[in-house]
Amino acid sequence: MTPQTPRFDALHVGQELPALELPPLTRHTLALYCGASGDHNPIHVDIDFAQGSAGLPDVIAHGMLGMAWMARVLTNWAPQSALRGYGVRFAAMTRPGEAITCTARVDEKFEAGGEKRVRLTLTSRNAAGEIKLTGLAEVACT
């Protein structure tokens, strides 16, 4: 089911969107994402490569996988056609076994390009509270 475009008058600064709580990251998910994205960098699936060549204790998730998870907070709330901007900053690596929660908060209501819009701050954290990604988004409203 496609979400409805948010109503500008029904939103307030500080309002939290429904969080996206993900199950612990598995190696299987990483392998599937390699195939889906075309990003077959061995740092994401080959523990020997991750430890030997990269000096990491284990493989790490694709940054774009984390970005996609965070975007789901937006597209679960508003139709993709309402998205006017989205960007992230990568803060920490995500490792197998980590359960990630993505959140978003309305930070500003404004008008631009003849549209009513909201600016949102997004955050992705593991269960220990470590920030993995932060982001900003703009969404058009009715």
C-alpha positions in Angstrom: 0.0 0.0 0.0 1.4 3.4 -1.0 1.4 5.9 1.8 -0.5 9.2 1.5 1.3 12.5 1.1 1.6 14.0 4.5 -0.7 16.9 5.4 1.3 20.0 6.3 -1.2 21.3 8.8 -1.2 18.0 10.7 2.6 18.0 11.3 4.6 19.8 14.0 8.3 20.5 14.5 9.7 17.8 16.8 7.2 15.1 15.6 8.8 11.7 15.2 8.0 9.4 12.3 7.4 5.7 13.0 10.8 4.1 13.4 12.1 1.2 11.3 13.4 -1.6 13.4 15.4 -4.1 11.5 16.4 -7.7 12.6 20.1 -8.4 13.2 22.2 -8.1 10.0 23.1 -11.5 8.6 25.8 -12.6 6.2 23.0 -13.9 4.0 21.5 -10.4 3.8 24.9 -9.1 2.8 25.3 -11.7 0.1 21.8 -11.0 -1.3 22.6 -7.2 -1.3 25.8 -7.9 -3.3 23.8 -9.6 -6.0 21.0 -7.0 -6.0 23.3 -4.0 -6.0 26.1 -5.3 -8.2 28.6 -4.3 -5.5 30.7 -7.5 -5.0 33.5 -5.9 -3.0 34.8 -8.8 -0.9 34.9 -6.6 2.2 31.2 -7.2 2.5 31.1 -11.0 2.2 34.6 -12.5 2.6 35.8 -12.6 6.2 39.4 -13.6 5.2 39.6 -10.6 2.9 38.1 -8.3 5.5 40.6 -9.4 8.1 43.7 -9.8 5.9 43.5 -7.1 3.3 41.4 -4.5 5.2 42.5 -5.2 8.8 38.9 -5.5 10.0 37.6 -8.0 12.6 34.8 -9.0 10.2 33.0 -8.1 7.1 31.0 -4.8 7.0 27.6 -3.8 5.5 27.5 -1.8 2.3 27.0 1.9 3.0 24.2 2.0 0.5 22.4 -0.8 2.3 22.3 1.4 5.4 21.2 4.4 3.3 18.4 2.3 1.8 17.2 1.2 5.2 17.1 4.8 6.4 15.2 5.8 3.2 12.5 3.3 4.1 11.5 5.4 7.1 10.6 8.1 4.5 8.9 5.9 2.0 6.9 4.1 4.7 5.6 7.5 5.7 5.2 9.4 2.4 5.1 8.4 -1.3 8.4 8.4 -3.1 7.0 11.1 -5.4 6.9 13.5 -2.5 10.6 13.2 -1.7 12.4 16.4 -2.7 15.8 15.7 -1.3 17.7 13.0 0.7 21.3 12.8 1.8 23.3 11.0 4.4 26.6 11.1 6.3 28.2 7.8 7.1 29.4 7.7 10.7 30.3 4.1 11.6 30.5 0.7 10.0 27.6 -1.8 10.4 28.6 -5.3 11.2 26.9 -8.7 11.1 24.7 -9.3 14.1 23.8 -5.6 14.7 20.2 -4.8 14.8 19.6 -1.3 13.3 16.9 1.1 14.1 16.2 4.1 11.8 14.4 7.2 13.0 13.3 10.5 11.6 12.1 13.8 13.1 10.4 16.8 11.6 12.8 19.7 12.1 11.3 22.5 10.0 8.1 23.4 8.1 8.5 25.8 5.2 7.6 26.6 1.6 9.8 26.2 -1.4 9.1 26.0 -5.1 5.4 26.8 -4.5 5.1 23.7 -2.2 4.6 23.2 1.5 7.5 21.0 2.7 9.0 19.6 5.8 12.7 19.0 6.5 13.5 15.9 8.5 16.6 14.7 10.4 17.2 11.0 10.1 19.4 8.7 12.3 20.4 5.1 12.1 21.7 3.4 15.3 22.5 0.0 16.6 21.1 -1.5 19.8 23.9 0.0 21.8 23.0 3.5 20.5 26.0 3.9 18.2 25.1 6.2 15.3 25.8 4.5 12.0 24.3 7.2 9.6 22.8 10.6 9.9 20.7 12.3 7.2 18.5 15.1 6.0 15.4 14.9 3.8 12.8 17.2 2.4 9.3 16.0 1.7 6.5 17.8 -0.1 3.2 18.0 1.7 -0.4 18.7 0.8 
